[in-house]
Amino acid sequence: MVPTSDVPANGESPGSGDARVGRVIAVGVAAGLLSGVFGVGGGILIVPGLMWVATMEQRRAHGTSLAAVLPIALFGVVTYVANDHINVGATIALTLGSLAGTLVGTSWLARAPKHLLSLSFAALLVVSAVRLLLELDTSREHALDLGSVAALLATGFVAGVLAGLLGIGGGVVMVPAMMLVLGLAPVVAKGTSLAVIVPTAIIGTWRNRRNLNVDLRAATVVGLSGAGCAVIGAMVAEQLPDRASNLMFAGLLLFMALRLARQAQLAKRQKAS
């Protein structure tokens, strides 16, 4: 029997047992499959899964999600590097901004009210759904100049804040920004985003560990099971029309956003009463 808790946070009991381990594995499998099928980062799926399926405390779920994204991102980076689908200059600029943003985001996570975390994550899900429904028109790839470097630094900072605060990789911000600012092909933008997520997740997890907002054992289980299943999801994706795939996933994200928003409102009312 493998325990899934690391360091108790806010008086939360560690929890153990085969049933809990099974729920954590199920979250990783679902996140990996859906990430592979729909081409999005696992964080927007892992956080709700840990909260609703594995019944994890909210701040801990956000921190654990960021740690779980690390093996999934590492697994994906290997494939993109092998196919030369990473822009090194953009990776450096985004990483510098992202690491600074991650320090801010993890600091906010330790203090942010839970209902605000839920509403922020719900808003992120809506943005992700809208992005899936839009087809960005990119031109030829542009060389890095002072303006594009500044834009990428700012984009990386925002992505890092979201990573540290909400437990996502930040690809939902970085991928469209690279396509618009540098005219990168989607596959290169995704590969570059994953390359940035790796150091971002490492620094964010280190900070969340210090704040007792991460369960490393659960993150390992989710991340490893998700990484393996992402390959299967990618094979399934080849059989689905892009438009139909995006519509289905956008619907799922909107459903989760509504549920999180309702949950946040109920929690706020209960606290006020």
C-alpha positions as CSV (number, residue, x, y, z in Angstrom):
1,M,0.0,0.0,0.0
2,V,1.4,3.3,-1.1
3,P,0.5,6.5,0.9
4,T,-0.5,9.4,-1.1
5,S,0.1,12.2,1.4
6,D,3.4,14.0,2.0
7,V,3.2,16.8,4.5
8,P,-0.1,17.6,6.2
9,A,-1.3,21.1,5.4
10,N,-3.7,23.3,7.5
11,G,-4.4,20.4,9.8
12,E,-5.5,18.1,7.1
13,S,-5.3,14.4,7.8
14,P,-2.9,12.6,5.5
15,G,-5.3,9.9,4.3
16,S,-4.3,6.6,3.0
17,G,-5.7,3.3,1.6
18,D,-6.1,1.5,-1.7
19,A,-9.3,3.4,-2.5
20,R,-7.6,6.8,-2.2
21,V,-4.6,5.6,-4.2
22,G,-7.0,4.3,-6.9
23,R,-8.7,7.7,-7.1
24,V,-5.4,9.5,-7.5
25,I,-4.3,7.1,-10.3
26,A,-7.7,7.7,-12.0
27,V,-7.1,11.4,-12.0
28,G,-3.7,10.9,-13.7
29,V,-5.1,8.5,-16.2
30,A,-8.0,10.9,-17.1
31,A,-5.7,13.9,-17.3
32,G,-3.2,12.1,-19.5
33,L,-5.8,10.8,-21.9
34,L,-7.6,14.1,-22.2
35,S,-4.3,16.0,-22.5
36,G,-3.2,13.7,-25.3
37,V,-6.5,13.8,-27.1
38,F,-7.1,17.6,-26.9
39,G,-3.5,18.9,-26.9
40,V,-3.8,20.9,-23.6
41,G,-1.8,20.9,-20.4
42,G,-2.9,18.5,-17.7
43,G,-3.2,21.1,-15.0
44,I,-6.7,22.4,-16.0
45,L,-7.9,18.8,-15.5
46,I,-5.8,17.7,-12.6
47,V,-6.9,20.4,-10.2
48,P,-10.6,19.7,-10.4
49,G,-9.9,15.9,-10.4
50,L,-7.9,16.1,-7.2
51,M,-10.5,18.3,-5.5
52,W,-13.6,16.3,-6.6
53,V,-12.4,12.7,-7.1
54,A,-9.5,12.5,-4.6
55,T,-11.2,15.0,-2.2
56,M,-8.0,17.0,-1.7
57,E,-7.9,20.4,0.0
58,Q,-8.0,23.2,-2.6
59,R,-4.6,24.9,-2.1
60,R,-3.0,21.5,-1.8
61,A,-4.7,20.4,-5.1
62,H,-3.3,23.5,-6.9
63,G,0.3,22.9,-5.6
64,T,0.1,19.1,-6.3
65,S,-1.2,19.7,-9.8
66,L,1.9,21.9,-10.7
67,A,4.2,19.1,-9.4
68,A,2.2,16.5,-11.4
69,V,2.6,18.5,-14.6
70,L,6.4,18.1,-14.4
71,P,6.7,14.5,-15.5
72,I,4.0,15.0,-18.2
73,A,5.9,18.0,-19.6
74,L,9.2,16.1,-19.5
75,F,7.8,13.2,-21.3
76,G,6.4,15.5,-24.0
77,V,9.6,17.6,-24.4
78,V,11.6,14.6,-25.4
79,T,9.4,14.0,-28.4
80,Y,9.4,17.7,-29.4
81,V,13.2,17.9,-29.1
82,A,13.7,14.8,-31.2
83,N,11.6,16.5,-34.0
84,D,13.3,19.9,-33.6
85,H,10.1,21.5,-32.6
86,I,11.4,23.9,-29.9
87,N,12.4,27.6,-30.4
88,V,15.4,28.1,-28.2
89,G,15.3,31.9,-28.1
90,A,11.6,32.0,-27.2
91,T,12.2,29.3,-24.5
92,I,14.9,31.5,-22.8
93,A,12.8,34.6,-22.9
94,L,9.6,32.9,-21.6
95,T,11.5,31.0,-18.9
96,L,13.1,34.1,-17.5
97,G,9.6,35.7,-17.2
98,S,8.0,32.6,-16.0
99,L,10.4,31.9,-13.1
100,A,9.8,35.4,-11.8
101,G,6.1,35.0,-12.1
102,T,6.1,31.6,-10.4
103,L,7.6,33.2,-7.3
104,V,4.8,35.6,-7.1
105,G,2.1,33.0,-7.9
106,T,3.2,30.6,-5.2
107,S,3.3,33.4,-2.7
108,W,-0.3,34.3,-3.5
109,L,-1.4,30.7,-3.3
110,A,-0.4,30.6,0.4
111,R,-2.7,33.6,1.1
112,A,-5.5,33.6,-1.5
113,P,-9.1,32.9,-0.3
114,K,-10.4,29.6,-1.5
115,H,-13.4,31.1,-3.3
116,L,-11.1,33.5,-5.2
117,L,-9.0,30.5,-6.3
118,S,-12.1,28.7,-7.5
119,L,-13.4,31.8,-9.4
120,S,-9.9,32.4,-11.0
121,F,-9.7,28.8,-12.1
122,A,-13.2,28.9,-13.5
123,A,-12.2,32.0,-15.5
124,L,-9.1,30.3,-16.8
125,L,-11.3,27.3,-18.0
126,V,-13.5,29.7,-19.9
127,V,-10.5,31.3,-21.5
128,S,-9.2,27.9,-22.5
129,A,-12.5,26.9,-24.0
130,V,-12.7,30.1,-26.0
131,R,-9.2,29.6,-27.3
132,L,-10.1,26.0,-28.4
133,L,-12.9,27.5,-30.5
134,L,-10.7,30.1,-32.2
135,E,-8.4,29.2,-35.0
136,L,-5.4,31.5,-34.8
137,D,-4.1,32.7,-38.1
138,T,-0.3,32.9,-38.0
139,S,2.0,34.2,-40.7
140,R,5.6,33.4,-41.4
141,E,7.9,32.9,-38.4
142,H,9.5,36.2,-37.2
143,A,13.0,36.6,-35.8
144,L,13.3,37.7,-32.2
145,D,13.7,41.5,-31.7
146,L,13.6,43.8,-28.7
147,G,9.8,44.2,-28.9
148,S,9.1,40.4,-29.2
149,V,11.5,39.6,-26.4
150,A,9.7,42.1,-24.1
151,A,6.3,40.6,-25.1
152,L,7.6,37.1,-24.4
153,L,9.0,38.1,-21.0
154,A,5.7,39.6,-20.0
155,T,3.8,36.5,-21.3
156,G,6.2,34.3,-19.4
157,F,5.6,36.3,-16.2
158,V,1.8,35.9,-16.5
159,A,2.1,32.2,-17.3
160,G,4.4,31.8,-14.2
161,V,1.9,33.6,-11.9
162,L,-0.9,31.3,-13.2
163,A,1.4,28.3,-12.7
164,G,2.2,29.1,-9.1
165,L,-1.3,30.3,-8.2
166,L,-3.5,27.8,-10.1
167,G,-1.3,24.8,-10.6
168,I,-1.3,24.8,-14.4
169,G,1.6,24.7,-16.8
170,G,0.8,28.0,-18.4
171,G,0.5,26.7,-22.0
172,V,-2.9,28.3,-22.4
173,V,-1.2,31.7,-22.3
174,M,2.2,30.9,-23.9
175,V,1.1,28.9,-27.0
176,P,-1.2,31.6,-28.5
177,A,1.2,34.3,-27.6
178,M,4.1,32.7,-29.5
179,M,1.9,32.0,-32.5
180,L,0.8,35.7,-32.6
181,V,4.1,37.4,-31.6
182,L,6.5,35.2,-33.5
183,G,4.3,33.5,-36.0
184,L,5.4,30.1,-34.8
185,A,3.7,27.0,-36.1
186,P,1.4,25.4,-33.5
187,V,3.6,22.4,-33.0
188,V,6.7,24.5,-32.3
189,A,4.7,26.8,-30.0
190,K,3.5,23.7,-28.0
191,G,7.0,22.2,-27.8
192,T,8.5,25.5,-26.6
193,S,5.7,25.9,-24.1
194,L,6.5,22.4,-22.6
195,A,10.2,23.3,-22.4
196,V,9.3,26.4,-20.4
197,I,6.9,24.4,-18.1
198,V,9.7,22.1,-16.9
199,P,11.8,24.7,-15.0
200,T,8.6,26.5,-14.0
201,A,7.1,23.4,-12.4
202,I,10.4,22.7,-10.6
203,I,10.7,26.1,-9.0
204,G,7.0,26.3,-8.3
205,T,7.0,22.9,-6.6
206,W,10.0,23.9,-4.5
207,R,8.2,27.0,-3.3
208,N,4.9,25.1,-2.7
209,R,6.8,22.5,-0.7
210,R,8.1,25.2,1.6
211,N,4.5,26.5,2.1
212,L,3.1,22.9,2.7
213,N,0.9,23.2,-0.4
214,V,2.0,20.1,-2.3
215,D,1.6,16.3,-1.9
216,L,4.7,15.0,-3.7
217,R,3.6,11.3,-3.6
218,A,0.2,12.0,-5.1
219,A,1.9,14.3,-7.7
220,T,4.2,11.5,-8.7
221,V,1.4,9.0,-9.1
222,V,-0.7,11.5,-11.1
223,G,2.2,12.7,-13.2
224,L,3.6,9.2,-14.1
225,S,0.2,7.7,-14.9
226,G,-0.7,10.8,-16.9
227,A,2.5,10.8,-18.9
228,G,2.0,7.3,-20.1
229,C,-1.7,7.8,-21.0
230,A,-0.9,11.0,-22.9
231,V,0.7,8.8,-25.6
232,I,-2.5,6.8,-25.9
233,G,-4.5,10.0,-26.0
234,A,-2.3,11.3,-28.8
235,M,-3.0,8.2,-30.9
236,V,-6.8,8.7,-30.3
237,A,-6.5,12.3,-31.4
238,E,-5.2,11.3,-34.8
239,Q,-8.6,9.7,-35.5
240,L,-10.7,12.8,-34.4
241,P,-11.4,15.8,-36.6
242,D,-9.8,18.9,-35.0
243,R,-13.0,20.9,-35.0
244,A,-15.1,18.2,-33.3
245,S,-12.3,17.5,-30.8
246,N,-12.1,21.2,-29.8
247,L,-15.9,21.5,-29.5
248,M,-16.2,18.5,-27.2
249,F,-13.4,19.7,-25.0
250,A,-14.6,23.3,-24.9
251,G,-17.9,21.9,-23.6
252,L,-16.2,19.9,-20.9
253,L,-14.2,23.0,-19.8
254,L,-17.3,25.2,-19.6
255,F,-19.1,22.6,-17.6
256,M,-16.2,22.4,-15.1
257,A,-16.0,26.2,-15.0
258,L,-19.7,26.5,-14.1
259,R,-19.3,23.9,-11.3
260,L,-16.3,25.7,-9.9
261,A,-18.0,29.0,-10.0
262,R,-21.1,27.6,-8.2
263,Q,-18.9,25.9,-5.6
264,A,-17.1,29.2,-5.0
265,Q,-20.4,31.1,-4.5
266,L,-21.7,28.5,-2.0
267,A,-18.4,28.5,0.0
268,K,-18.6,32.3,0.2
269,R,-22.2,32.2,1.4
270,Q,-21.4,29.6,4.0
271,K,-18.5,31.7,5.3
272,A,-20.6,34.8,5.5
273,S,-23.4,33.0,7.4
